[in-house]
Amino acid sequence: MSAQVGAAVALAILTAFLYALSNVLELMEAEQVPDEYAMKVGLIGRLIRRPRWLLGAACDTVGYCTQAAALALAAVVFVMPIIASGIIMALFLGAALTHRSVRPGDWLAATVLSA
């Protein structure tokens, strides 16, 4: 494997992890907002004041950069399937950070979607 392909793989895996982490962090914070703010303009204002939600947004931003770097080194058909593994990473991270178990059906569905 060439160094360029190796770098593209590493960047794609990092991208998948960053997207998974951002999804989990942002969802955890959004779950804490009272229901009366749902679908209202003030929702984003409340979320922006939460450090964990901001960390999730930062992970998204860095993820976009690592995805662009991976795509600069390798073709879309090579990079994007690796990034799709982020679905499985998000399940794992979500279970670890929320101390919840994941049902076997959820693992199966995530694996099918990633494949």
Secondary structure, 3 states (H helix, E strand, C coil): CCHHHHHHHHHHHHHHHHHHHHHHHHHHHHHHCCHHHCCCCHHHHHHHCCHHHHHHHHHHHHHHHHHHHHHHHCCHHHHHHHHCCHHHHHHHHHHHHHCCCCCHHHHHHHHHHHC
